[in-house]
Amino acid sequence: MSEFNYKDGLLNAEGVSLAEIARQFGTPCYVYSRKAIEDSWLEFDTALKQQKHLVCYAVKANSNIGLLNILAKLGSGFDIVSIGEMERVLHAGGRPDKIVFSGVGKREDEMRAALKAGIKCFNVESINELVRLNDVAGEMHMHAPVSLRVNPDVDAKTHPYIATGLKENKFGIAFQNAIAAYEIASALPNITIKGIDCHIGSQITTLEPFKDALLKVLELIEQLKQLEITFEHIDLGGGLGITYENEVPPARRDYIQTILTTLNNTKLELIIEPGRSIVGNAGVLLTKVEYLNNSQDHNFAIVDAAMNDLIRPSLYDGWHNIKRVVEAATVEEELYDVVGPVCETGDFLGKNRSLPLEPGDLLAVCSAGAYGFSMASNYNSRPRVSEIMVDGNQVHEIRKRESTEDLMNGESLLPK
């Protein structure tokens, strides 16, 4: 949150007051800092300057094309999990030869579109997917560049919904089956082996899981060399955590140094896929207190943002710091559950928060740049909110607020 600071009693994004953004664009809205995004990506890229590498931003974290355009201008690669994400990247100026396509359920039409675009690599997650990709590439008279995603059965010690590297998870090819899978890949006529891929989860706050997974992948690479199966790159995925509450994740440079030390001067290109660690702390959700509902047993601050705008607290029990935009001088603090207007008891943004509140106060829900808008929905027929990018003293609306008319686009009444 280094680009979100108080000045003269007002919380600012870079050089702009969040109160002014709320006045101009209304609430709720997401607000991002361009500087925070650029600084985070560049820290990864700079730490890897001695190693052939590609930093591929994980688009699922936040797929706004204005944000993607900022990263494309830096030279970023992109990790996608759908053709919708690929089209966003291309529209934002991303290069197709810097796109890696992950995900367990790629359809044939997605494979064709990605092959036609000329992406860098498919991260293949099953033998059946590998066979299908070979058939599709053959029909197009092309060769599909692939790496196989290997599941190393390493515990990332994160929330079970975002752990992806254990044998009970749906992702990747089981470690014990990897050699056989690569032998199949090497025999398929329309497949070109480019690399090996591994991703163990998200919001990881220690270095040991990354090192353990990499050591297992390196062991596998040595075994495959004996079969004359070689690679151009090793893709270690993403997963580095951020600070939401009390977490103390490794610094980006320490994360990179651990990887490089473990790689021990490999000549392979290194691909990493950070998402949350680039944009998570670069954004806030700006919201307004509509009502205070105080009782003897419980206090509720009812705000205009809801679980459809930011689902992490409901889905993952995710914790986000909540700050007043205007520092209070006279109102006493009380414990509040900060809740939204959606008709679900699970509609909350934070519980038991000590805040000095009055109706009309503006609040910033912090660390909301990743998996905020990208997971938003229209539940309760609520229009999705606007997204704002702050660049120094300039403010850009990079997504307009939806209207209620937008909600009905594509729908029709039945004929009589």
C-alpha positions as CSV (number, residue, x, y, z in Angstrom):
1,M,0.0,0.0,0.0
2,S,3.0,2.3,-0.4
3,E,1.2,4.4,-3.0
4,F,-1.9,4.9,-0.7
5,N,-1.0,7.3,2.1
6,Y,-2.6,9.9,4.2
7,K,-1.9,13.6,3.5
8,D,-3.5,16.4,5.5
9,G,-6.0,13.9,6.9
10,L,-7.1,12.5,3.5
11,L,-6.2,9.1,2.1
12,N,-4.5,9.5,-1.3
13,A,-3.7,7.3,-4.2
14,E,-0.4,8.6,-5.4
15,G,-1.1,12.4,-5.8
16,V,-4.9,12.2,-5.8
17,S,-7.4,12.2,-2.9
18,L,-9.7,9.2,-2.8
19,A,-12.4,11.6,-1.6
20,E,-12.1,13.5,-4.9
21,I,-12.2,10.2,-6.9
22,A,-15.4,9.3,-5.0
23,R,-16.9,12.7,-5.8
24,Q,-16.0,12.5,-9.5
25,F,-16.8,8.8,-10.2
26,G,-19.1,7.8,-7.3
27,T,-18.9,4.7,-5.2
28,P,-18.3,1.8,-5.1
29,C,-15.3,1.8,-7.4
30,Y,-11.9,0.2,-7.6
31,V,-8.9,2.5,-7.6
32,Y,-5.4,1.4,-8.8
33,S,-2.0,2.9,-8.6
34,R,0.0,2.7,-11.9
35,K,3.3,3.3,-10.0
36,A,2.6,0.4,-7.7
37,I,1.9,-1.9,-10.6
38,E,4.9,-0.9,-12.6
39,D,7.3,-1.0,-9.6
40,S,6.2,-4.5,-8.6
41,W,6.6,-5.9,-12.1
42,L,10.0,-4.2,-12.6
43,E,11.3,-5.5,-9.3
44,F,10.7,-9.1,-10.6
45,D,12.2,-8.3,-14.0
46,T,15.3,-6.5,-12.6
47,A,16.0,-9.2,-10.1
48,L,16.2,-11.7,-13.0
49,K,18.5,-9.6,-15.2
50,Q,21.3,-12.1,-15.1
51,Q,19.1,-15.0,-16.1
52,K,17.3,-15.5,-19.4
53,H,13.7,-15.0,-18.4
54,L,10.2,-13.9,-19.0
55,V,7.9,-12.4,-16.4
56,C,4.4,-13.5,-17.4
57,Y,1.7,-11.6,-15.5
58,A,-1.2,-13.9,-14.4
59,V,-4.2,-12.2,-16.1
60,K,-6.8,-13.9,-13.9
61,A,-5.7,-11.7,-11.0
62,N,-7.0,-8.6,-12.7
63,S,-7.8,-8.5,-16.4
64,N,-8.7,-4.9,-17.1
65,I,-7.3,-3.9,-20.5
66,G,-6.0,-0.6,-19.2
67,L,-4.0,-2.4,-16.6
68,L,-2.8,-5.0,-19.1
69,N,-1.7,-2.2,-21.4
70,I,0.6,-0.8,-18.7
71,L,2.3,-4.2,-18.3
72,A,2.5,-4.7,-22.1
73,K,4.4,-1.4,-22.4
74,L,6.9,-2.7,-19.9
75,G,7.5,-5.8,-22.0
76,S,5.6,-8.2,-19.9
77,G,4.6,-11.7,-20.9
78,F,1.1,-13.0,-19.9
79,D,-0.2,-16.2,-18.3
80,I,-3.8,-16.8,-19.5
81,V,-6.4,-19.5,-18.7
82,S,-9.0,-18.7,-21.4
83,I,-9.4,-17.3,-24.8
84,G,-11.2,-14.3,-23.3
85,E,-8.0,-13.5,-21.4
86,M,-6.0,-13.9,-24.6
87,E,-8.2,-11.5,-26.5
88,R,-7.9,-9.0,-23.7
89,V,-4.1,-9.3,-23.8
90,L,-3.9,-8.9,-27.5
91,H,-6.3,-5.9,-27.5
92,A,-4.1,-4.3,-24.8
93,G,-1.0,-4.6,-26.9
94,G,0.5,-7.8,-25.5
95,R,2.6,-9.9,-27.8
96,P,1.3,-13.4,-28.6
97,D,4.8,-14.9,-28.5
98,K,4.9,-13.9,-24.9
99,I,1.7,-15.7,-23.9
100,V,1.5,-19.0,-22.1
101,F,-1.8,-20.8,-21.9
102,S,-2.6,-22.6,-18.7
103,G,-5.8,-24.2,-17.4
104,V,-7.2,-27.7,-17.0
105,G,-10.1,-27.5,-19.4
106,K,-9.0,-26.0,-22.7
107,R,-11.6,-26.4,-25.4
108,E,-10.8,-27.2,-29.1
109,D,-11.9,-23.8,-30.2
110,E,-9.6,-22.2,-27.7
111,M,-6.7,-24.4,-28.9
112,R,-7.3,-23.3,-32.5
113,A,-7.5,-19.6,-31.6
114,A,-4.3,-19.8,-29.5
115,L,-2.4,-21.7,-32.3
116,K,-3.6,-19.2,-34.9
117,A,-2.5,-16.3,-32.7
118,G,1.0,-17.9,-32.4
119,I,1.3,-18.1,-28.6
120,K,4.6,-19.0,-26.9
121,C,3.4,-22.2,-25.2
122,F,0.5,-24.3,-24.0
123,N,0.9,-25.5,-20.4
124,V,-0.7,-28.9,-20.8
125,E,-2.3,-30.4,-17.7
126,S,-3.3,-34.0,-18.8
127,I,-2.4,-36.7,-21.3
128,N,-5.9,-36.4,-22.8
129,E,-5.4,-32.7,-23.3
130,L,-2.1,-33.4,-24.9
131,V,-3.7,-35.9,-27.4
132,R,-6.5,-33.4,-28.2
133,L,-4.0,-30.6,-28.8
134,N,-2.0,-32.8,-31.1
135,D,-5.1,-33.6,-33.2
136,V,-6.1,-30.0,-33.4
137,A,-2.7,-28.9,-34.4
138,G,-2.6,-31.6,-37.0
139,E,-5.9,-30.5,-38.5
140,M,-4.3,-27.0,-38.8
141,H,-1.1,-28.3,-40.2
142,M,0.8,-26.8,-37.3
143,H,3.0,-27.9,-34.4
144,A,1.8,-27.0,-30.9
145,P,4.5,-25.8,-28.5
146,V,3.9,-27.4,-25.1
147,S,5.2,-27.7,-21.6
148,L,3.7,-30.3,-19.3
149,R,2.4,-29.0,-16.0
150,V,3.8,-31.4,-13.4
151,N,2.1,-31.7,-10.0
152,P,5.0,-32.1,-7.5
153,D,2.8,-33.0,-4.5
154,V,4.2,-30.1,-2.4
155,D,2.1,-28.4,0.3
156,A,2.1,-24.7,-0.3
157,K,0.5,-24.1,3.1
158,T,-2.1,-21.8,1.8
159,H,-5.9,-21.8,1.7
160,P,-7.2,-25.1,0.4
161,Y,-9.1,-23.4,-2.4
162,I,-6.0,-21.9,-3.9
163,A,-3.6,-24.8,-3.3
164,T,-2.8,-26.4,-6.6
165,G,0.3,-28.6,-6.1
166,L,-1.0,-31.5,-4.0
167,K,-1.8,-34.9,-5.5
168,E,-5.5,-34.4,-4.5
169,N,-5.8,-31.2,-6.5
170,K,-7.2,-31.2,-10.0
171,F,-4.2,-29.5,-11.6
172,G,-1.4,-31.0,-13.6
173,I,0.1,-34.4,-14.3
174,A,1.0,-36.5,-11.3
175,F,4.7,-36.5,-10.6
176,Q,5.0,-40.3,-10.9
177,N,3.4,-40.1,-14.4
178,A,5.4,-37.3,-15.8
179,I,8.1,-39.3,-17.5
180,A,5.5,-41.4,-19.3
181,A,3.6,-38.3,-20.3
182,Y,6.7,-36.7,-21.8
183,E,7.5,-39.9,-23.7
184,I,4.0,-39.7,-25.2
185,A,4.5,-36.1,-26.0
186,S,7.8,-36.7,-27.8
187,A,6.1,-39.3,-30.0
188,L,3.2,-37.2,-31.1
189,P,3.8,-35.8,-34.6
190,N,2.2,-32.3,-34.0
191,I,3.6,-31.6,-30.6
192,T,6.9,-29.7,-30.0
193,I,8.2,-30.0,-26.4
194,K,9.3,-26.6,-25.2
195,G,9.5,-26.8,-21.4
196,I,8.3,-28.1,-18.1
197,D,5.7,-26.3,-15.9
198,C,4.9,-26.3,-12.2
199,H,2.6,-24.1,-10.1
200,I,1.8,-25.1,-6.5
201,G,-0.7,-22.4,-5.4
202,S,-1.4,-18.8,-4.5
203,Q,-0.8,-16.5,-1.5
204,I,2.3,-18.5,-0.4
205,T,4.2,-16.7,2.3
206,T,7.3,-18.8,2.8
207,L,10.1,-19.8,0.4
208,E,10.4,-23.5,1.3
209,P,7.5,-24.7,-0.9
210,F,8.9,-23.0,-4.0
211,K,12.3,-24.5,-3.4
212,D,10.9,-28.0,-2.7
213,A,8.8,-27.9,-5.9
214,L,11.8,-26.7,-8.0
215,L,14.1,-29.4,-6.6
216,K,11.6,-32.0,-7.7
217,V,11.3,-30.5,-11.1
218,L,15.0,-30.4,-11.5
219,E,15.3,-34.0,-10.5
220,L,12.7,-34.8,-13.2
221,I,14.6,-32.8,-15.8
222,E,17.7,-34.9,-15.2
223,Q,15.8,-38.1,-15.6
224,L,14.3,-36.9,-18.9
225,K,17.7,-36.0,-20.2
226,Q,18.6,-39.7,-20.0
227,L,15.7,-40.2,-22.5
228,E,17.0,-37.5,-24.7
229,I,14.0,-35.3,-23.9
230,T,15.2,-31.7,-23.4
231,F,13.7,-28.3,-22.8
232,E,14.1,-24.6,-23.7
233,H,12.4,-23.3,-20.6
234,I,11.3,-24.1,-17.0
235,D,8.0,-22.4,-15.9
236,L,7.7,-22.1,-12.1
237,G,4.3,-20.4,-12.1
238,G,3.4,-17.8,-9.6
239,G,2.0,-17.8,-6.1
240,L,4.1,-15.3,-4.1
241,G,1.8,-13.9,-1.4
242,I,1.2,-10.3,-0.3
243,T,0.4,-8.7,3.1
244,Y,-3.3,-8.5,3.8
245,E,-3.2,-8.4,7.6
246,N,-0.2,-9.8,9.5
247,E,1.4,-11.9,6.8
248,V,5.1,-11.3,6.2
249,P,5.7,-12.8,2.7
250,P,9.3,-13.0,1.3
251,A,10.5,-10.0,-0.5
252,R,10.4,-10.4,-4.3
253,R,14.2,-10.2,-4.6
254,D,14.6,-13.0,-1.9
255,Y,12.0,-15.1,-3.8
256,I,14.0,-14.7,-7.0
257,Q,17.3,-15.3,-5.3
258,T,16.1,-18.5,-3.9
259,I,15.0,-19.7,-7.3
260,L,18.2,-18.7,-9.0
261,T,20.4,-20.3,-6.3
262,T,18.4,-23.5,-6.6
263,L,18.6,-23.4,-10.4
264,N,22.4,-23.3,-10.1
265,N,23.2,-21.5,-13.3
266,T,20.9,-23.4,-15.6
267,K,20.9,-22.2,-19.2
268,L,17.1,-22.8,-19.5
269,E,14.9,-19.7,-19.9
270,L,13.0,-19.1,-16.6
271,I,9.4,-18.2,-16.8
272,I,7.5,-17.0,-13.7
273,E,3.8,-16.0,-13.5
274,P,3.2,-13.5,-10.7
275,G,-0.3,-12.0,-10.5
276,R,-1.4,-11.1,-7.0
277,S,2.1,-10.0,-6.0
278,I,2.0,-7.4,-8.8
279,V,-1.5,-6.0,-8.4
280,G,-2.8,-7.1,-5.0
281,N,-1.6,-4.2,-3.0
282,A,-1.9,-1.7,-5.9
283,G,-5.6,-1.3,-5.5
284,V,-8.4,-0.5,-3.1
285,L,-12.2,-0.8,-3.2
286,L,-13.7,2.6,-2.4
287,T,-17.1,2.4,-0.7
288,K,-19.5,4.6,1.3
289,V,-21.3,4.0,4.6
290,E,-25.1,4.1,3.8
291,Y,-26.4,3.2,7.3
292,L,-25.3,2.3,10.8
293,N,-27.4,-0.3,12.5
294,N,-26.3,-0.4,16.1
295,S,-27.8,-2.7,18.8
296,Q,-26.8,-3.8,22.3
297,D,-25.2,-6.9,20.9
298,H,-23.8,-6.0,17.5
299,N,-23.0,-3.0,15.3
300,F,-23.3,-3.1,11.5
301,A,-21.9,-0.6,9.1
302,I,-24.0,-1.1,5.9
303,V,-21.9,0.1,2.9
304,D,-22.7,0.4,-0.8
305,A,-20.2,-2.3,-1.9
306,A,-21.0,-6.0,-1.5
307,M,-19.9,-9.5,-1.9
308,N,-20.7,-9.3,-5.7
309,D,-18.0,-6.6,-5.9
310,L,-15.4,-8.3,-3.6
311,I,-16.1,-11.9,-2.9
312,R,-12.8,-12.8,-1.2
313,P,-14.1,-12.3,2.4
314,S,-17.1,-14.5,1.8
315,L,-15.4,-17.1,-0.4
316,Y,-12.0,-17.5,1.3
317,D,-12.7,-15.8,4.6
318,G,-10.1,-13.3,3.2
319,W,-9.1,-10.4,5.4
320,H,-8.8,-6.9,4.0
321,N,-7.8,-3.9,6.0
322,I,-10.5,-1.2,6.0
323,K,-9.6,2.4,6.5
324,R,-11.5,5.7,6.6
325,V,-10.7,8.0,3.7
326,V,-11.1,11.0,5.9
327,E,-9.4,10.7,9.2
328,A,-11.9,11.2,12.1
329,A,-11.2,13.6,14.9
330,T,-14.4,13.6,17.0
331,V,-16.2,10.3,16.4
332,E,-15.5,7.5,18.9
333,E,-14.4,4.1,17.6
334,E,-16.7,1.1,17.9
335,L,-16.6,-2.5,16.7
336,Y,-18.5,-2.9,13.4
337,D,-19.2,-5.6,10.9
338,V,-18.8,-3.9,7.6
339,V,-21.5,-5.5,5.4
340,G,-23.1,-4.9,2.1
341,P,-26.7,-4.7,0.8
342,V,-26.8,-8.2,-0.8
343,C,-29.4,-10.6,0.6
344,E,-26.9,-13.0,2.1
345,T,-25.6,-13.3,5.6
346,G,-22.3,-14.0,4.0
347,D,-22.2,-10.6,2.4
348,F,-19.5,-8.9,4.4
349,L,-16.3,-7.1,3.7
350,G,-14.9,-7.2,7.3
351,K,-16.0,-8.3,10.7
352,N,-15.2,-6.8,14.2
353,R,-13.4,-3.8,12.9
354,S,-12.7,-0.9,15.2
355,L,-13.7,2.2,13.3
356,P,-15.1,5.7,14.1
357,L,-18.1,5.9,11.7
358,E,-21.0,8.1,10.7
359,P,-23.4,7.6,7.7
360,G,-21.8,9.0,4.6
361,D,-18.3,8.2,5.5
362,L,-16.0,6.9,2.8
363,L,-14.0,3.7,3.4
364,A,-11.1,2.1,1.5
365,V,-11.0,-1.7,1.5
366,C,-7.3,-2.3,1.0
367,S,-5.3,-4.8,-0.9
368,A,-8.1,-5.3,-3.4
369,G,-6.2,-5.1,-6.7
370,A,-6.1,-8.8,-7.2
371,Y,-9.2,-11.1,-7.4
372,G,-11.5,-8.1,-6.8
373,F,-13.1,-6.9,-9.9
374,S,-12.0,-10.0,-11.8
375,M,-14.2,-12.2,-9.6
376,A,-17.1,-9.6,-9.5
377,S,-20.6,-10.6,-10.5
378,N,-24.0,-9.1,-11.1
379,Y,-25.6,-11.0,-8.2
380,N,-28.8,-9.4,-7.0
381,S,-28.8,-7.6,-10.4
382,R,-26.2,-5.2,-9.2
383,P,-24.2,-3.4,-11.9
384,R,-20.5,-3.9,-11.7
385,V,-18.5,-0.9,-10.5
386,S,-16.1,1.4,-12.3
387,E,-12.3,1.0,-12.3
388,I,-10.0,4.0,-11.9
389,M,-6.3,4.2,-12.6
390,V,-4.3,6.9,-10.9
391,D,-1.1,8.0,-12.6
392,G,0.7,10.6,-10.5
393,N,-1.8,13.5,-10.3
394,Q,-3.9,12.2,-13.2
395,V,-7.0,10.0,-13.0
396,H,-8.2,7.7,-15.8
397,E,-11.5,5.8,-15.8
398,I,-10.4,2.5,-17.3
399,R,-13.9,0.9,-16.9
400,K,-17.2,2.7,-16.8
401,R,-19.7,1.7,-14.2
402,E,-22.4,-0.6,-15.7
403,S,-25.9,0.6,-15.9
404,T,-29.1,-1.4,-15.2
405,E,-29.7,-1.4,-18.9
406,D,-26.3,-3.1,-19.4
407,L,-27.5,-5.9,-17.2
408,M,-30.2,-6.9,-19.7
409,N,-28.1,-6.8,-22.8
410,G,-28.5,-10.0,-24.7
411,E,-31.7,-11.0,-22.9
412,S,-35.1,-11.0,-24.5
413,L,-38.8,-11.5,-23.7
414,L,-40.5,-14.6,-24.9
415,P,-42.8,-14.2,-27.9
416,K,-46.5,-14.3,-27.3
